Amino acid sequence: MGELSRLDLRLGEWLWFWFWLWFWFWLWFWLWLLLRALLVAAMSNNQIPALMEGSRSFGAPDLLRIKQLEEQASALRNSVICAFNQLLDLKDLNTGVHSTRLAEWGMRVGQELGLEEAELQNLEVAALLHDIGKVGIPDAILRKPERLDPEEYALMKRHSEYGWAVLRMLPGFERAALDILHHHESFDGKGYPAGLKDTEIPVVSRIVCVIDAFDAMVSSRPYRKGLPYEEAVRRLTEASGTQFDPVVVRTFLSFAQAEMSTVFAAAGTSVSSAL
């Protein structure tokens, strides 16, 4: 690749990334203003009593209104997640469907490992949006049928940082953003971007790392056919303790084959069409 081509690639990458970063920042900002206006309106109508010492207890109408506002906030959060996932679909349909399958796999692994509810929520977001940073990667790299050259691969590796940079700006997504940042760390410390190892890597990141690799291995792409299930299992097991957390690998493989059809169907695909 010539020097001029490298410069064009780098410039295009940054322009694309900052465009989407700015777009989503302002989208979330206006959604936040809308939610704030709803809260202010509710308080001005005395639908949410002031939380002051000695104030009267909440009545049934007050609790109902608070519950409604909590549901609105939850719906707003879910809408943002869905919007980001749709953006992934627009960028690359395979990426969006892949992320949906990861959320199905990830929640099951998290439940088996006994994660708390807050961690499970972050796991679902991180699984769905782990590749959101790829909106900042040029299509020429994302869809290149041949092996990436070193400079292209270096750019591709930035997608986890881009995803973190976008999501960390959104209230309530800070933890999931950190989990996305580290989902390409390796258990032996040889991953990226920070070279974390073992339990230094957030548990959600360790889960996403395993299921991301497995789903990528068994899924076909325009430039390659997916691996047979047995070969994907062999590779996961072989890299257990080096690239992957062995506890996560054992937990995932304990149910992976039995639930492949269910997970692929939940993502709107089938095992036969993906392999």
Secondary structure, DSSP 4 states (H G I P E B T S, - for coil): --HHHHHHHHHHHHHHHHHHHHHHHHHHHHHHHHHHHHHHHHHHTTSS----TTPPPP-HHHHHHHHHHHHHHHHHHHHHHHHHHHHHHHH-HHHHHHHHHHHHHHHHHHHHTT--HHHHHHHHHHHHHTTGGGGGS-HHHHT-SSPPPHHHHHHHTTHHHHHHHHHTTSTT-HHHHHHHHTTT--TTS--SSS---GGGS-HHHHHHHHHHHHHHHHS-BTTBPPPPHHHHHHHHHHTBTTTB-HHHHHHHHTTHHHHHHHHHHHTT--HHHH-
